[in-house]
Amino acid sequence: MEVKIFYKNQVEVAKAMNDLIDKYWKDEIKENILLEGIVKIISNNENKIIRNGTYTTIIQQRCGKRRLEIIDRIFKKQDI
């Protein structure tokens, strides 16, 4: 699966992360592709995802609690 590196706004970032996680949950992609995709998105769009040490409101609302838990684990695992 091809993941864009840069996104225009927070809504696009949230949609891209949601799509990746949903495909992983449906067993359409493997874990390593999920990890690589989330790391790429976060490292290149961090200012759209995190402000003042927490997820932005749009990211929280669009992604939801379960997806953010997965993103948190990837953050900690990769030391981003």
Biopython code that builds the backbone (N, CA, C, O; Angstrom):
import numpy as np
from Bio.PDB.StructureBuilder import StructureBuilder

atoms = [
    (1, "MET", "N", (0.843, -1.181, 0.000)),
    (1, "MET", "CA", (0.000, 0.000, 0.000)),
    (1, "MET", "C", (0.885, 1.240, 0.000)),
    (1, "MET", "O", (1.844, 1.331, 0.766)),
    (2, "GLU", "N", (0.560, 2.174, -0.850)),
    (2, "GLU", "CA", (1.335, 3.414, -0.969)),
    (2, "GLU", "C", (0.738, 4.474, -0.043)),
    (2, "GLU", "O", (-0.466, 4.730, -0.064)),
    (3, "VAL", "N", (1.602, 5.082, 0.768)),
    (3, "VAL", "CA", (1.177, 6.115, 1.706)),
    (3, "VAL", "C", (1.829, 7.432, 1.308)),
    (3, "VAL", "O", (3.039, 7.488, 1.087)),
    (4, "LYS", "N", (1.029, 8.491, 1.218)),
    (4, "LYS", "CA", (1.594, 9.808, 0.938)),
    (4, "LYS", "C", (2.461, 10.232, 2.120)),
    (4, "LYS", "O", (2.229, 9.814, 3.255)),
    (5, "ILE", "N", (3.455, 11.061, 1.843)),
    (5, "ILE", "CA", (4.334, 11.523, 2.915)),
    (5, "ILE", "C", (3.786, 12.788, 3.564)),
    (5, "ILE", "O", (3.804, 12.911, 4.788)),
    (6, "PHE", "N", (3.305, 13.718, 2.767)),
    (6, "PHE", "CA", (2.823, 14.991, 3.288)),
    (6, "PHE", "C", (1.330, 15.149, 3.011)),
    (6, "PHE", "O", (0.837, 14.810, 1.935)),
    (7, "TYR", "N", (0.627, 15.675, 4.014)),
    (7, "TYR", "CA", (-0.813, 15.889, 3.892)),
    (7, "TYR", "C", (-1.142, 17.362, 4.070)),
    (7, "TYR", "O", (-0.414, 18.105, 4.729)),
    (8, "LYS", "N", (-2.254, 17.768, 3.467)),
    (8, "LYS", "CA", (-2.645, 19.171, 3.437)),
    (8, "LYS", "C", (-3.195, 19.644, 4.782)),
    (8, "LYS", "O", (-2.920, 20.764, 5.212)),
    (9, "ASN", "N", (-3.974, 18.785, 5.443)),
    (9, "ASN", "CA", (-4.606, 19.206, 6.693)),
    (9, "ASN", "C", (-4.803, 18.014, 7.629)),
    (9, "ASN", "O", (-4.499, 16.872, 7.282)),
    (10, "GLN", "N", (-5.318, 18.309, 8.818)),
    (10, "GLN", "CA", (-5.489, 17.284, 9.843)),
    (10, "GLN", "C", (-6.518, 16.230, 9.455)),
    (10, "GLN", "O", (-6.375, 15.062, 9.816)),
    (11, "VAL", "N", (-7.538, 16.627, 8.735)),
    (11, "VAL", "CA", (-8.575, 15.678, 8.317)),
    (11, "VAL", "C", (-7.974, 14.615, 7.400)),
    (11, "VAL", "O", (-8.272, 13.429, 7.546)),
    (12, "GLU", "N", (-7.132, 15.030, 6.460)),
    (12, "GLU", "CA", (-6.482, 14.069, 5.559)),
    (12, "GLU", "C", (-5.539, 13.144, 6.319)),
    (12, "GLU", "O", (-5.463, 11.951, 6.026)),
    (13, "VAL", "N", (-4.818, 13.698, 7.299)),
    (13, "VAL", "CA", (-3.906, 12.878, 8.108)),
    (13, "VAL", "C", (-4.699, 11.821, 8.871)),
    (13, "VAL", "O", (-4.330, 10.647, 8.878)),
    (14, "ALA", "N", (-5.782, 12.238, 9.511)),
    (14, "ALA", "CA", (-6.614, 11.305, 10.274)),
    (14, "ALA", "C", (-7.184, 10.216, 9.370)),
    (14, "ALA", "O", (-7.203, 9.044, 9.747)),
    (15, "LYS", "N", (-7.643, 10.590, 8.193)),
    (15, "LYS", "CA", (-8.206, 9.606, 7.260)),
    (15, "LYS", "C", (-7.150, 8.598, 6.832)),
    (15, "LYS", "O", (-7.429, 7.402, 6.755)),
    (16, "ALA", "N", (-5.945, 9.067, 6.553)),
    (16, "ALA", "CA", (-4.875, 8.165, 6.133)),
    (16, "ALA", "C", (-4.526, 7.174, 7.245)),
    (16, "ALA", "O", (-4.357, 5.982, 6.988)),
    (17, "MET", "N", (-4.419, 7.671, 8.485)),
    (17, "MET", "CA", (-4.107, 6.771, 9.603)),
    (17, "MET", "C", (-5.254, 5.795, 9.839)),
    (17, "MET", "O", (-5.017, 4.614, 10.092)),
    (18, "ASN", "N", (-6.488, 6.274, 9.759)),
    (18, "ASN", "CA", (-7.650, 5.396, 9.925)),
    (18, "ASN", "C", (-7.668, 4.299, 8.864)),
    (18, "ASN", "O", (-7.915, 3.133, 9.173)),
    (19, "ASP", "N", (-7.407, 4.674, 7.622)),
    (19, "ASP", "CA", (-7.402, 3.696, 6.533)),
    (19, "ASP", "C", (-6.354, 2.613, 6.768)),
    (19, "ASP", "O", (-6.624, 1.427, 6.579)),
    (20, "LEU", "N", (-5.157, 3.029, 7.179)),
    (20, "LEU", "CA", (-4.093, 2.056, 7.443)),
    (20, "LEU", "C", (-4.492, 1.089, 8.549)),
    (20, "LEU", "O", (-4.367, -0.126, 8.395)),
    (21, "ILE", "N", (-4.971, 1.631, 9.662)),
    (21, "ILE", "CA", (-5.333, 0.784, 10.804)),
    (21, "ILE", "C", (-6.508, -0.123, 10.448)),
    (21, "ILE", "O", (-6.507, -1.298, 10.816)),
    (22, "ASP", "N", (-7.500, 0.396, 9.744)),
    (22, "ASP", "CA", (-8.650, -0.421, 9.347)),
    (22, "ASP", "C", (-8.233, -1.565, 8.422)),
    (22, "ASP", "O", (-8.729, -2.684, 8.558)),
    (23, "LYS", "N", (-7.336, -1.293, 7.493)),
    (23, "LYS", "CA", (-6.852, -2.354, 6.602)),
    (23, "LYS", "C", (-6.084, -3.409, 7.382)),
    (23, "LYS", "O", (-6.165, -4.597, 7.069)),
    (24, "TYR", "N", (-5.347, -2.988, 8.385)),
    (24, "TYR", "CA", (-4.630, -3.945, 9.237)),
    (24, "TYR", "C", (-5.631, -4.814, 10.000)),
    (24, "TYR", "O", (-5.459, -6.030, 10.082)),
    (25, "TRP", "N", (-6.657, -4.205, 10.549)),
    (25, "TRP", "CA", (-7.675, -4.958, 11.283)),
    (25, "TRP", "C", (-8.403, -5.952, 10.389)),
    (25, "TRP", "O", (-8.836, -7.002, 10.863)),
    (26, "LYS", "N", (-8.545, -5.638, 9.100)),
    (26, "LYS", "CA", (-9.211, -6.538, 8.152)),
    (26, "LYS", "C", (-8.236, -7.539, 7.533)),
    (26, "LYS", "O", (-8.607, -8.297, 6.637)),
    (27, "ASP", "N", (-6.993, -7.543, 8.009)),
    (27, "ASP", "CA", (-5.930, -8.426, 7.502)),
    (27, "ASP", "C", (-5.628, -8.195, 6.026)),
    (27, "ASP", "O", (-5.247, -9.125, 5.315)),
    (28, "GLU", "N", (-5.794, -6.967, 5.567)),
    (28, "GLU", "CA", (-5.468, -6.631, 4.183)),
    (28, "GLU", "C", (-4.009, -6.206, 4.033)),
    (28, "GLU", "O", (-3.447, -6.271, 2.940)),
    (29, "ILE", "N", (-3.396, -5.770, 5.143)),
    (29, "ILE", "CA", (-1.971, -5.431, 5.129)),
    (29, "ILE", "C", (-1.304, -6.072, 6.335)),
    (29, "ILE", "O", (-1.964, -6.391, 7.323)),
    (30, "LYS", "N", (0.000, -6.258, 6.249)),
    (30, "LYS", "CA", (0.751, -6.869, 7.342)),
    (30, "LYS", "C", (1.183, -5.806, 8.345)),
    (30, "LYS", "O", (1.136, -4.607, 8.071)),
    (31, "GLU", "N", (1.603, -6.280, 9.514)),
    (31, "GLU", "CA", (1.978, -5.384, 10.605)),
    (31, "GLU", "C", (3.119, -4.444, 10.223)),
    (31, "GLU", "O", (3.094, -3.264, 10.575)),
    (32, "ASN", "N", (4.116, -4.957, 9.508)),
    (32, "ASN", "CA", (5.257, -4.102, 9.155)),
    (32, "ASN", "C", (4.837, -2.950, 8.243)),
    (32, "ASN", "O", (5.400, -1.859, 8.337)),
    (33, "ILE", "N", (3.866, -3.172, 7.367)),
    (33, "ILE", "CA", (3.375, -2.101, 6.493)),
    (33, "ILE", "C", (2.624, -1.059, 7.319)),
    (33, "ILE", "O", (2.742, 0.141, 7.070)),
    (34, "LEU", "N", (1.851, -1.523, 8.305)),
    (34, "LEU", "CA", (1.161, -0.605, 9.211)),
    (34, "LEU", "C", (2.177, 0.265, 9.947)),
    (34, "LEU", "O", (2.041, 1.488, 9.989)),
    (35, "LEU", "N", (3.192, -0.368, 10.525)),
    (35, "LEU", "CA", (4.202, 0.375, 11.281)),
    (35, "LEU", "C", (4.914, 1.398, 10.406)),
    (35, "LEU", "O", (5.059, 2.559, 10.789)),
    (36, "GLU", "N", (5.356, 0.964, 9.230)),
    (36, "GLU", "CA", (6.063, 1.877, 8.319)),
    (36, "GLU", "C", (5.177, 3.048, 7.905)),
    (36, "GLU", "O", (5.628, 4.192, 7.868)),
    (37, "GLY", "N", (3.929, 2.759, 7.599)),
    (37, "GLY", "CA", (3.009, 3.810, 7.161)),
    (37, "GLY", "C", (2.729, 4.832, 8.246)),
    (37, "GLY", "O", (2.774, 6.036, 7.994)),
    (38, "ILE", "N", (2.441, 4.360, 9.455)),
    (38, "ILE", "CA", (2.158, 5.279, 10.565)),
    (38, "ILE", "C", (3.395, 6.111, 10.891)),
    (38, "ILE", "O", (3.285, 7.312, 11.136)),
    (39, "VAL", "N", (4.570, 5.483, 10.896)),
    (39, "VAL", "CA", (5.812, 6.214, 11.182)),
    (39, "VAL", "C", (6.049, 7.297, 10.136)),
    (39, "VAL", "O", (6.418, 8.420, 10.480)),
    (40, "LYS", "N", (5.841, 6.969, 8.858)),
    (40, "LYS", "CA", (6.007, 7.967, 7.786)),
    (40, "LYS", "C", (5.057, 9.142, 7.978)),
    (40, "LYS", "O", (5.457, 10.303, 7.887)),
    (41, "ILE", "N", (3.806, 8.826, 8.241)),
    (41, "ILE", "CA", (2.801, 9.879, 8.397)),
    (41, "ILE", "C", (3.149, 10.776, 9.584)),
    (41, "ILE", "O", (3.130, 12.002, 9.466)),
    (42, "ILE", "N", (3.464, 10.167, 10.721)),
    (42, "ILE", "CA", (3.734, 10.946, 11.924)),
    (42, "ILE", "C", (5.001, 11.776, 11.782)),
    (42, "ILE", "O", (5.008, 12.959, 12.124)),
    (43, "SER", "N", (6.064, 11.175, 11.286)),
    (43, "SER", "CA", (7.336, 11.899, 11.231)),
    (43, "SER", "C", (7.289, 13.085, 10.275)),
    (43, "SER", "O", (8.007, 14.062, 10.483)),
    (44, "ASN", "N", (6.472, 13.025, 9.247)),
    (44, "ASN", "CA", (6.405, 14.117, 8.276)),
    (44, "ASN", "C", (5.252, 15.092, 8.501)),
    (44, "ASN", "O", (5.184, 16.136, 7.852)),
    (45, "ASN", "N", (4.355, 14.759, 9.408)),
    (45, "ASN", "CA", (3.189, 15.619, 9.652)),
    (45, "ASN", "C", (2.937, 15.828, 11.141)),
    (45, "ASN", "O", (1.800, 16.045, 11.560)),
    (46, "GLU", "N", (3.987, 15.763, 11.926)),
    (46, "GLU", "CA", (3.831, 15.813, 13.383)),
    (46, "GLU", "C", (3.107, 17.077, 13.854)),
    (46, "GLU", "O", (2.326, 17.022, 14.804)),
    (47, "ASN", "N", (3.360, 18.208, 13.202)),
    (47, "ASN", "CA", (2.707, 19.456, 13.611)),
    (47, "ASN", "C", (1.194, 19.429, 13.388)),
    (47, "ASN", "O", (0.471, 20.221, 13.992)),
    (48, "LYS", "N", (0.712, 18.542, 12.543)),
    (48, "LYS", "CA", (-0.730, 18.418, 12.306)),
    (48, "LYS", "C", (-1.369, 17.383, 13.236)),
    (48, "LYS", "O", (-2.593, 17.301, 13.338)),
    (49, "ILE", "N", (-0.532, 16.595, 13.912)),
    (49, "ILE", "CA", (-1.033, 15.509, 14.743)),
    (49, "ILE", "C", (-0.948, 15.838, 16.231)),
    (49, "ILE", "O", (-1.881, 15.561, 16.985)),
    (50, "ILE", "N", (0.166, 16.425, 16.648)),
    (50, "ILE", "CA", (0.411, 16.667, 18.068)),
    (50, "ILE", "C", (0.708, 18.146, 18.298)),
    (50, "ILE", "O", (1.512, 18.759, 17.595)),
    (51, "ARG", "N", (0.032, 18.698, 19.304)),
    (51, "ARG", "CA", (0.315, 20.070, 19.748)),
    (51, "ARG", "C", (0.320, 20.073, 21.269)),
    (51, "ARG", "O", (-0.559, 19.491, 21.905)),
    (52, "ASN", "N", (1.309, 20.726, 21.840)),
    (52, "ASN", "CA", (1.441, 20.826, 23.302)),
    (52, "ASN", "C", (1.431, 19.457, 23.976)),
    (52, "ASN", "O", (0.881, 19.304, 25.066)),
    (53, "GLY", "N", (2.032, 18.473, 23.334)),
    (53, "GLY", "CA", (2.171, 17.151, 23.929)),
    (53, "GLY", "C", (0.951, 16.256, 23.850)),
    (53, "GLY", "O", (0.989, 15.137, 24.360)),
    (54, "THR", "N", (-0.131, 16.705, 23.229)),
    (54, "THR", "CA", (-1.320, 15.856, 23.088)),
    (54, "THR", "C", (-1.793, 15.875, 21.636)),
    (54, "THR", "O", (-1.417, 16.746, 20.851)),
    (55, "TYR", "N", (-2.613, 14.908, 21.310)),
    (55, "TYR", "CA", (-3.185, 14.867, 19.966)),
    (55, "TYR", "C", (-4.120, 16.058, 19.778)),
    (55, "TYR", "O", (-4.796, 16.484, 20.714)),
    (56, "THR", "N", (-4.148, 16.582, 18.571)),
    (56, "THR", "CA", (-5.061, 17.690, 18.290)),
    (56, "THR", "C", (-6.503, 17.189, 18.379)),
    (56, "THR", "O", (-6.767, 15.993, 18.256)),
    (57, "THR", "N", (-7.414, 18.110, 18.591)),
    (57, "THR", "CA", (-8.826, 17.756, 18.747)),
    (57, "THR", "C", (-9.358, 17.032, 17.515)),
    (57, "THR", "O", (-10.090, 16.050, 17.640)),
    (58, "ILE", "N", (-9.002, 17.503, 16.346)),
    (58, "ILE", "CA", (-9.491, 16.868, 15.115)),
    (58, "ILE", "C", (-8.991, 15.433, 15.018)),
    (58, "ILE", "O", (-9.753, 14.536, 14.657)),
    (59, "ILE", "N", (-7.721, 15.204, 15.335)),
    (59, "ILE", "CA", (-7.164, 13.849, 15.292)),
    (59, "ILE", "C", (-7.887, 12.964, 16.302)),
    (59, "ILE", "O", (-8.238, 11.827, 15.988)),
    (60, "GLN", "N", (-8.113, 13.477, 17.519)),
    (60, "GLN", "CA", (-8.817, 12.692, 18.539)),
    (60, "GLN", "C", (-10.219, 12.321, 18.084)),
    (60, "GLN", "O", (-10.645, 11.176, 18.237)),
    (61, "GLN", "N", (-10.932, 13.283, 17.528)),
    (61, "GLN", "CA", (-12.315, 13.032, 17.116)),
    (61, "GLN", "C", (-12.395, 12.107, 15.911)),
    (61, "GLN", "O", (-13.257, 11.229, 15.864)),
    (62, "ARG", "N", (-11.524, 12.287, 14.953)),
    (62, "ARG", "CA", (-11.577, 11.494, 13.718)),
    (62, "ARG", "C", (-11.058, 10.078, 13.912)),
    (62, "ARG", "O", (-11.597, 9.135, 13.331)),
    (63, "CYS", "N", (-10.013, 9.918, 14.727)),
    (63, "CYS", "CA", (-9.392, 8.592, 14.872)),
    (63, "CYS", "C", (-10.074, 7.745, 15.939)),
    (63, "CYS", "O", (-10.243, 6.540, 15.753)),
    (64, "GLY", "N", (-10.461, 8.342, 17.031)),
    (64, "GLY", "CA", (-11.103, 7.589, 18.092)),
    (64, "GLY", "C", (-10.101, 6.940, 19.030)),
    (64, "GLY", "O", (-8.905, 6.864, 18.746)),
    (65, "LYS", "N", (-10.619, 6.480, 20.146)),
    (65, "LYS", "CA", (-9.792, 5.968, 21.237)),
    (65, "LYS", "C", (-8.980, 4.734, 20.850)),
    (65, "LYS", "O", (-7.784, 4.675, 21.133)),
    (66, "ARG", "N", (-9.602, 3.759, 20.214)),
    (66, "ARG", "CA", (-8.908, 2.501, 19.897)),
    (66, "ARG", "C", (-7.763, 2.712, 18.918)),
    (66, "ARG", "O", (-6.687, 2.138, 19.087)),
    (67, "ARG", "N", (-7.985, 3.525, 17.903)),
    (67, "ARG", "CA", (-6.918, 3.781, 16.928)),
    (67, "ARG", "C", (-5.782, 4.579, 17.559)),
    (67, "ARG", "O", (-4.611, 4.323, 17.277)),
    (68, "LEU", "N", (-6.123, 5.545, 18.413)),
    (68, "LEU", "CA", (-5.079, 6.339, 19.061)),
    (68, "LEU", "C", (-4.235, 5.487, 20.006)),
    (68, "LEU", "O", (-3.047, 5.756, 20.186)),
    (69, "GLU", "N", (-4.834, 4.464, 20.608)),
    (69, "GLU", "CA", (-4.056, 3.536, 21.438)),
    (69, "GLU", "C", (-3.011, 2.821, 20.591)),
    (69, "GLU", "O", (-1.872, 2.648, 21.025)),
    (70, "ILE", "N", (-3.387, 2.411, 19.401)),
    (70, "ILE", "CA", (-2.439, 1.749, 18.496)),
    (70, "ILE", "C", (-1.346, 2.727, 18.072)),
    (70, "ILE", "O", (-0.166, 2.377, 18.059)),
    (71, "ILE", "N", (-1.739, 3.943, 17.728)),
    (71, "ILE", "CA", (-0.759, 4.956, 17.319)),
    (71, "ILE", "C", (0.199, 5.251, 18.469)),
    (71, "ILE", "O", (1.398, 5.415, 18.245)),
    (72, "ASP", "N", (-0.320, 5.319, 19.706)),
    (72, "ASP", "CA", (0.539, 5.523, 20.884)),
    (72, "ASP", "C", (1.575, 4.416, 21.010)),
    (72, "ASP", "O", (2.750, 4.684, 21.261)),
    (73, "ARG", "N", (1.145, 3.188, 20.836)),
    (73, "ARG", "CA", (2.079, 2.053, 20.946)),
    (73, "ARG", "C", (3.161, 2.122, 19.880)),
    (73, "ARG", "O", (4.323, 1.814, 20.146)),
    (74, "ILE", "N", (2.782, 2.523, 18.681)),
    (74, "ILE", "CA", (3.771, 2.662, 17.606)),
    (74, "ILE", "C", (4.744, 3.786, 17.947)),
    (74, "ILE", "O", (5.948, 3.660, 17.723)),
    (75, "PHE", "N", (4.221, 4.888, 18.492)),
    (75, "PHE", "CA", (5.074, 5.994, 18.942)),
    (75, "PHE", "C", (6.134, 5.488, 19.915)),
    (75, "PHE", "O", (7.326, 5.741, 19.741)),
    (76, "LYS", "N", (5.679, 4.766, 20.945)),
    (76, "LYS", "CA", (6.598, 4.293, 21.988)),
    (76, "LYS", "C", (7.573, 3.258, 21.454)),
    (76, "LYS", "O", (8.744, 3.248, 21.831)),
    (77, "LYS", "N", (7.094, 2.397, 20.584)),
    (77, "LYS", "CA", (7.944, 1.346, 20.021)),
    (77, "LYS", "C", (9.035, 1.925, 19.125)),
    (77, "LYS", "O", (10.164, 1.435, 19.125)),
    (78, "GLN", "N", (8.703, 2.960, 18.367)),
    (78, "GLN", "CA", (9.637, 3.538, 17.402)),
    (78, "GLN", "C", (10.428, 4.712, 17.965)),
    (78, "GLN", "O", (11.362, 5.186, 17.318)),
    (79, "ASP", "N", (10.073, 5.193, 19.162)),
    (79, "ASP", "CA", (10.722, 6.373, 19.761)),
    (79, "ASP", "C", (10.702, 7.577, 18.838)),
    (79, "ASP", "O", (11.737, 8.191, 18.580)),
    (80, "ILE", "N", (9.544, 7.905, 18.351)),
    (80, "ILE", "CA", (9.391, 9.062, 17.453)),
    (80, "ILE", "C", (9.334, 10.314, 18.299)),
    (80, "ILE", "O", (9.207, 11.415, 17.765)),
]
sb = StructureBuilder()
sb.init_structure("model")
sb.init_model(0)
sb.init_chain("A")
sb.init_seg("    ")
for serial, (resi, resn, name, xyz) in enumerate(atoms, 1):
    if name == "N":
        sb.init_residue(resn, " ", resi, " ")
    sb.init_atom(name, np.array(xyz, "f"), 0.0, 1.0, " ", f" {name:<3s}", serial, name[0])
structure = sb.get_structure()
